[in-house]
C-alpha cells in the first residue's frame, strides 16, 4: 500500500486530532470536550499561509503520520529587514509505519516549505530515537542553544 506525504487540509482535522492525542501518550483517554477543544485549536493552525504548516502521511484510508512547521518573525537587522525562523514540532509516525522513511519525507517537505517562505534557519528538539533522522536531513547539534523551561 502506497503512502503519500502531503500538506494537511481542513478535511484532515479529525484524523490530525487523533494523531496529536496518540503522539501525546496520555495516561488516560481524552474527554470529548478536550478532543473538541484540540480540534478547534488545530483548525486555527491550519489557516492557509499562516505561520504554521502541517505535513501528513496519508495511506488513502488513514493518516499515519504528521509533522508541524511553526514559522516566526525575528527582529530586523540592518541587512535583513524581514527575517524568519522555523521550528519543526510534533513529528509522529504510527508504530506500524515506522522505518519506511515517512518521518524523513514529512520533515523534508517542511524544510522545503520553510526555505520557500524565507526562513533563515530551523530548529527541532529530538529524542534519541529520532536523532539520526534529523542529522541525516542536515540538522546539527548546537552546543550554544539554551533552553529555560517556564512551567
C-alpha positions as protocol buffer text, in pm:
chain_id: "A"
residue {
  index: 1
  type: UNK
  ca { x: 0 y: 0 z: 0 }
}
residue {
  index: 2
  type: UNK
  ca { x: 137 y: 339 z: -101 }
}
residue {
  index: 3
  type: UNK
  ca { x: 158 y: 627 z: 145 }
}
residue {
  index: 4
  type: UNK
  ca { x: 156 y: 984 z: 17 }
}
residue {
  index: 5
  type: UNK
  ca { x: 316 y: 1272 z: 205 }
}
residue {
  index: 6
  type: UNK
  ca { x: 130 y: 1600 z: 152 }
}
residue {
  index: 7
  type: UNK
  ca { x: 19 y: 1915 z: 328 }
}
residue {
  index: 8
  type: UNK
  ca { x: -275 y: 1880 z: 563 }
}
residue {
  index: 9
  type: UNK
  ca { x: -610 y: 2039 z: 493 }
}
residue {
  index: 10
  type: UNK
  ca { x: -918 y: 2116 z: 698 }
}
residue {
  index: 11
  type: UNK
  ca { x: -1061 y: 1780 z: 590 }
}
residue {
  index: 12
  type: UNK
  ca { x: -784 y: 1614 z: 794 }
}
residue {
  index: 13
  type: UNK
  ca { x: -881 y: 1772 z: 1127 }
}
residue {
  index: 14
  type: UNK
  ca { x: -1042 y: 1466 z: 1285 }
}
residue {
  index: 15
  type: UNK
  ca { x: -750 y: 1240 z: 1196 }
}
residue {
  index: 16
  type: UNK
  ca { x: -495 y: 1506 z: 1297 }
}
residue {
  index: 17
  type: UNK
  ca { x: -666 y: 1547 z: 1633 }
}
residue {
  index: 18
  type: UNK
  ca { x: -636 y: 1174 z: 1697 }
}
residue {
  index: 19
  type: UNK
  ca { x: -271 y: 1165 z: 1580 }
}
residue {
  index: 20
  type: UNK
  ca { x: -188 y: 1453 z: 1813 }
}
residue {
  index: 21
  type: UNK
  ca { x: -351 y: 1269 z: 2106 }
}
residue {
  index: 22
  type: UNK
  ca { x: -164 y: 948 z: 2017 }
}
residue {
  index: 23
  type: UNK
  ca { x: 162 y: 1148 z: 1994 }
}
residue {
  index: 24
  type: UNK
  ca { x: 95 y: 1290 z: 2344 }
}
residue {
  index: 25
  type: UNK
  ca { x: 86 y: 944 z: 2504 }
}
residue {
  index: 26
  type: UNK
  ca { x: -175 y: 1045 z: 2762 }
}
residue {
  index: 27
  type: UNK
  ca { x: -214 y: 812 z: 3062 }
}
residue {
  index: 28
  type: UNK
  ca { x: -595 y: 809 z: 3017 }
}
residue {
  index: 29
  type: UNK
  ca { x: -829 y: 865 z: 2721 }
}
residue {
  index: 30
  type: UNK
  ca { x: -905 y: 1230 z: 2640 }
}
residue {
  index: 31
  type: UNK
  ca { x: -1257 y: 1354 z: 2705 }
}
residue {
  index: 32
  type: UNK
  ca { x: -1485 y: 1454 z: 2418 }
}
residue {
  index: 33
  type: UNK
  ca { x: -1463 y: 1816 z: 2539 }
}
residue {
  index: 34
  type: UNK
  ca { x: -1083 y: 1803 z: 2530 }
}
residue {
  index: 35
  type: UNK
  ca { x: -1089 y: 1648 z: 2181 }
}
residue {
  index: 36
  type: UNK
  ca { x: -1328 y: 1917 z: 2056 }
}
residue {
  index: 37
  type: UNK
  ca { x: -1113 y: 2194 z: 2203 }
}
residue {
  index: 38
  type: UNK
  ca { x: -798 y: 2046 z: 2046 }
}
residue {
  index: 39
  type: UNK
  ca { x: -968 y: 2011 z: 1708 }
}
residue {
  index: 40
  type: UNK
  ca { x: -1084 y: 2375 z: 1718 }
}
residue {
  index: 41
  type: UNK
  ca { x: -734 y: 2494 z: 1807 }
}
residue {
  index: 42
  type: UNK
  ca { x: -571 y: 2283 z: 1534 }
}
residue {
  index: 43
  type: UNK
  ca { x: -817 y: 2431 z: 1283 }
}
residue {
  index: 44
  type: UNK
  ca { x: -673 y: 2775 z: 1360 }
}
residue {
  index: 45
  type: UNK
  ca { x: -323 y: 2644 z: 1297 }
}
residue {
  index: 46
  type: UNK
  ca { x: -423 y: 2517 z: 952 }
}
residue {
  index: 47
  type: UNK
  ca { x: -525 y: 2858 z: 817 }
}
residue {
  index: 48
  type: UNK
  ca { x: -360 y: 2881 z: 471 }
}
residue {
  index: 49
  type: UNK
  ca { x: -47 y: 3099 z: 457 }
}
residue {
  index: 50
  type: UNK
  ca { x: -46 y: 3127 z: 837 }
}
residue {
  index: 51
  type: UNK
  ca { x: 263 y: 3080 z: 1047 }
}
residue {
  index: 52
  type: UNK
  ca { x: 210 y: 2704 z: 1087 }
}
residue {
  index: 53
  type: UNK
  ca { x: 212 y: 2427 z: 828 }
}
residue {
  index: 54
  type: UNK
  ca { x: 133 y: 2061 z: 881 }
}
residue {
  index: 55
  type: UNK
  ca { x: 255 y: 1773 z: 666 }
}
residue {
  index: 56
  type: UNK
  ca { x: 79 y: 1437 z: 683 }
}
residue {
  index: 57
  type: UNK
  ca { x: 144 y: 1082 z: 568 }
}
residue {
  index: 58
  type: UNK
  ca { x: -177 y: 951 z: 410 }
}
residue {
  index: 59
  type: UNK
  ca { x: -245 y: 589 z: 315 }
}
residue {
  index: 60
  type: UNK
  ca { x: -564 y: 691 z: 136 }
}
residue {
  index: 61
  type: UNK
  ca { x: -770 y: 546 z: 419 }
}
residue {
  index: 62
  type: UNK
  ca { x: -597 y: 697 z: 722 }
}
residue {
  index: 63
  type: UNK
  ca { x: -338 y: 949 z: 830 }
}
residue {
  index: 64
  type: UNK
  ca { x: -44 y: 758 z: 973 }
}
residue {
  index: 65
  type: UNK
  ca { x: 200 y: 1042 z: 1035 }
}
residue {
  index: 66
  type: UNK
  ca { x: 229 y: 1416 z: 1088 }
}
residue {
  index: 67
  type: UNK
  ca { x: 488 y: 1688 z: 1135 }
}
residue {
  index: 68
  type: UNK
  ca { x: 437 y: 2058 z: 1203 }
}
residue {
  index: 69
  type: UNK
  ca { x: 640 y: 2362 z: 1099 }
}
residue {
  index: 70
  type: UNK
  ca { x: 593 y: 2680 z: 1300 }
}
residue {
  index: 71
  type: UNK
  ca { x: 739 y: 2994 z: 1146 }
}
residue {
  index: 72
  type: UNK
  ca { x: 803 y: 3305 z: 1349 }
}
residue {
  index: 73
  type: UNK
  ca { x: 937 y: 3652 z: 1270 }
}
residue {
  index: 74
  type: UNK
  ca { x: 1270 y: 3770 z: 1404 }
}
residue {
  index: 75
  type: UNK
  ca { x: 1374 y: 4124 z: 1479 }
}
residue {
  index: 76
  type: UNK
  ca { x: 1503 y: 4312 z: 1174 }
}
residue {
  index: 77
  type: UNK
  ca { x: 1874 y: 4357 z: 1107 }
}
residue {
  index: 78
  type: UNK
  ca { x: 2031 y: 4636 z: 906 }
}
residue {
  index: 79
  type: UNK
  ca { x: 2099 y: 4397 z: 618 }
}
residue {
  index: 80
  type: UNK
  ca { x: 1781 y: 4188 z: 652 }
}
residue {
  index: 81
  type: UNK
  ca { x: 1462 y: 4366 z: 746 }
}
residue {
  index: 82
  type: UNK
  ca { x: 1230 y: 4065 z: 718 }
}
residue {
  index: 83
  type: UNK
  ca { x: 1379 y: 3768 z: 899 }
}
residue {
  index: 84
  type: UNK
  ca { x: 1207 y: 3438 z: 971 }
}
residue {
  index: 85
  type: UNK
  ca { x: 1298 y: 3126 z: 1163 }
}
residue {
  index: 86
  type: UNK
  ca { x: 1117 y: 2798 z: 1196 }
}
residue {
  index: 87
  type: UNK
  ca { x: 1071 y: 2514 z: 1439 }
}
residue {
  index: 88
  type: UNK
  ca { x: 979 y: 2157 z: 1345 }
}
residue {
  index: 89
  type: UNK
  ca { x: 736 y: 2015 z: 1602 }
}
residue {
  index: 90
  type: UNK
  ca { x: 520 y: 1713 z: 1684 }
}
residue {
  index: 91
  type: UNK
  ca { x: 678 y: 1476 z: 1435 }
}
residue {
  index: 92
  type: UNK
  ca { x: 497 y: 1144 z: 1470 }
}
residue {
  index: 93
  type: UNK
  ca { x: 453 y: 828 z: 1265 }
}
residue {
  index: 94
  type: UNK
  ca { x: 230 y: 546 z: 1389 }
}
residue {
  index: 95
  type: UNK
  ca { x: 440 y: 250 z: 1510 }
}
residue {
  index: 96
  type: UNK
  ca { x: 328 y: 11 z: 1233 }
}
residue {
  index: 97
  type: UNK
  ca { x: 450 y: 260 z: 969 }
}
residue {
  index: 98
  type: UNK
  ca { x: 792 y: 344 z: 1114 }
}
residue {
  index: 99
  type: UNK
  ca { x: 1124 y: 257 z: 943 }
}
residue {
  index: 100
  type: UNK
  ca { x: 971 y: 326 z: 599 }
}
residue {
  index: 101
  type: UNK
  ca { x: 1119 y: 674 z: 558 }
}
residue {
  index: 102
  type: UNK
  ca { x: 793 y: 858 z: 628 }
}
residue {
  index: 103
  type: UNK
  ca { x: 941 y: 1071 z: 905 }
}
residue {
  index: 104
  type: UNK
  ca { x: 1216 y: 1186 z: 669 }
}
residue {
  index: 105
  type: UNK
  ca { x: 963 y: 1262 z: 395 }
}
residue {
  index: 106
  type: UNK
  ca { x: 745 y: 1464 z: 634 }
}
residue {
  index: 107
  type: UNK
  ca { x: 1037 y: 1669 z: 766 }
}
residue {
  index: 108
  type: UNK
  ca { x: 1186 y: 1717 z: 417 }
}
residue {
  index: 109
  type: UNK
  ca { x: 858 y: 1861 z: 289 }
}
residue {
  index: 110
  type: UNK
  ca { x: 854 y: 2108 z: 579 }
}
residue {
  index: 111
  type: UNK
  ca { x: 1219 y: 2204 z: 523 }
}
residue {
  index: 112
  type: UNK
  ca { x: 1137 y: 2286 z: 159 }
}
residue {
  index: 113
  type: UNK
  ca { x: 836 y: 2491 z: 271 }
}
residue {
  index: 114
  type: UNK
  ca { x: 1046 y: 2684 z: 523 }
}
residue {
  index: 115
  type: UNK
  ca { x: 1301 y: 2763 z: 253 }
}
residue {
  index: 116
  type: UNK
  ca { x: 1027 y: 2881 z: 15 }
}
residue {
  index: 117
  type: UNK
  ca { x: 888 y: 3108 z: 286 }
}
residue {
  index: 118
  type: UNK
  ca { x: 1229 y: 3263 z: 351 }
}
residue {
  index: 119
  type: UNK
  ca { x: 1326 y: 3112 z: 685 }
}
residue {
  index: 120
  type: UNK
  ca { x: 1695 y: 3151 z: 761 }
}
residue {
  index: 121
  type: UNK
  ca { x: 1718 y: 2852 z: 992 }
}
residue {
  index: 122
  type: UNK
  ca { x: 1518 y: 2574 z: 1153 }
}
residue {
  index: 123
  type: UNK
  ca { x: 1528 y: 2414 z: 1495 }
}
residue {
  index: 124
  type: UNK
  ca { x: 1398 y: 2080 z: 1615 }
}
residue {
  index: 125
  type: UNK
  ca { x: 1400 y: 1907 z: 1952 }
}
residue {
  index: 126
  type: UNK
  ca { x: 1492 y: 1543 z: 1903 }
}
residue {
  index: 127
  type: UNK
  ca { x: 1466 y: 1235 z: 2117 }
}
residue {
  index: 128
  type: UNK
  ca { x: 1727 y: 957 z: 2098 }
}
residue {
  index: 129
  type: UNK
  ca { x: 1518 y: 752 z: 1854 }
}
residue {
  index: 130
  type: UNK
  ca { x: 1489 y: 1040 z: 1605 }
}
residue {
  index: 131
  type: UNK
  ca { x: 1835 y: 1194 z: 1632 }
}
residue {
  index: 132
  type: UNK
  ca { x: 1975 y: 1012 z: 1326 }
}
residue {
  index: 133
  type: UNK
  ca { x: 1672 y: 1112 z: 1120 }
}
residue {
  index: 134
  type: UNK
  ca { x: 1736 y: 1481 z: 1179 }
}
residue {
  index: 135
  type: UNK
  ca { x: 2112 y: 1455 z: 1139 }
}
residue {
  index: 136
  type: UNK
  ca { x: 2065 y: 1274 z: 806 }
}
residue {
  index: 137
  type: UNK
  ca { x: 1847 y: 1567 z: 693 }
}
residue {
  index: 138
  type: UNK
  ca { x: 2121 y: 1820 z: 770 }
}
residue {
  index: 139
  type: UNK
  ca { x: 2033 y: 1927 z: 1124 }
}
residue {
  index: 140
  type: UNK
  ca { x: 2334 y: 1973 z: 1352 }
}
residue {
  index: 141
  type: UNK
  ca { x: 2356 y: 1982 z: 1730 }
}
residue {
  index: 142
  type: UNK
  ca { x: 2428 y: 2327 z: 1867 }
}
residue {
  index: 143
  type: UNK
  ca { x: 2615 y: 2348 z: 2195 }
}
residue {
  index: 144
  type: UNK
  ca { x: 2506 y: 2713 z: 2229 }
}
residue {
  index: 145
  type: UNK
  ca { x: 2133 y: 2655 z: 2212 }
}
residue {
  index: 146
  type: UNK
  ca { x: 1998 y: 2705 z: 2563 }
}
residue {
  index: 147
  type: UNK
  ca { x: 1651 y: 2631 z: 2691 }
}
residue {
  index: 148
  type: UNK
  ca { x: 1477 y: 2760 z: 3002 }
}
residue {
  index: 149
  type: UNK
  ca { x: 1153 y: 2589 z: 3098 }
}
residue {
  index: 150
  type: UNK
  ca { x: 888 y: 2829 z: 3226 }
}
residue {
  index: 151
  type: UNK
  ca { x: 636 y: 2575 z: 3351 }
}
